Amino acid sequence: MTPTLTPTAPLTALDRCDRCGAQAYVRVTLTAGGELLFCGHHFREHEARLRPLASDVLDETGKLTDPAPLAEHEA
């Protein structure tokens, strides 16, 4: 059996924006089927047109402003 990705699967550094190729931080799952990946910039640019067509939007743009966790050092 082949595993399938679900719309709630987190985005990774390998996911790229369909418009410009930058790292994707938003996944839009379309009601008609399929999905689109966007960087934060391009999602904001197209959000008003995409929302009515979307069954799900995974927005991880908060990762762009959240501070990175500090690595623990061994003594």
C-alpha positions in Angstrom: 0.0 0.0 0.0 1.3 3.4 -0.9 0.9 6.1 1.8 -0.8 9.3 0.7 -0.2 12.8 1.9 -3.0 14.5 3.8 -3.7 18.2 3.6 -2.6 18.5 7.2 0.9 17.1 6.6 3.4 19.8 7.6 5.3 21.6 4.8 9.0 20.9 4.6 12.0 22.8 3.2 11.6 20.7 0.0 8.1 22.2 -0.7 8.5 25.0 -3.2 6.2 27.9 -4.2 4.4 27.2 -7.5 4.9 30.8 -8.6 8.5 31.5 -7.8 10.3 28.4 -6.4 10.9 29.9 -3.0 10.2 27.8 0.1 6.5 27.2 0.4 4.8 28.2 3.7 1.1 27.8 2.5 -0.7 24.8 1.0 -4.1 25.5 -0.6 -6.2 22.4 -1.2 -8.7 23.2 -3.9 -12.3 22.0 -3.7 -12.2 20.9 -7.3 -9.1 18.7 -6.5 -5.4 19.3 -6.4 -3.3 21.6 -4.3 -1.2 24.7 -4.8 1.9 25.7 -2.8 2.9 29.3 -2.1 5.5 31.4 -0.4 4.1 33.9 2.0 4.4 36.8 -0.5 2.5 35.0 -3.3 -0.2 33.7 -1.0 -0.9 37.2 0.3 -1.0 38.4 -3.3 -3.6 35.8 -4.4 -5.4 35.0 -1.2 -8.7 36.8 -2.0 -9.1 34.8 -5.2 -8.0 31.5 -3.6 -10.1 31.4 -0.4 -13.4 30.9 -2.3 -11.9 28.0 -4.3 -10.2 26.3 -1.3 -11.4 23.4 0.8 -8.4 23.8 3.1 -5.6 26.3 3.7 -2.5 25.3 5.7 -0.8 28.6 6.5 2.6 28.1 8.2 3.8 31.7 7.6 4.1 32.1 11.4 7.3 30.1 11.1 8.8 33.1 9.4 8.5 35.2 12.5 8.6 32.7 15.4 12.0 32.6 17.1 13.9 29.4 16.5 14.2 27.1 19.5 17.6 27.2 21.2 19.7 24.1 20.8 20.5 22.4 24.1 24.2 22.1 24.8 25.6 19.0 26.5 27.9 19.8 29.5 
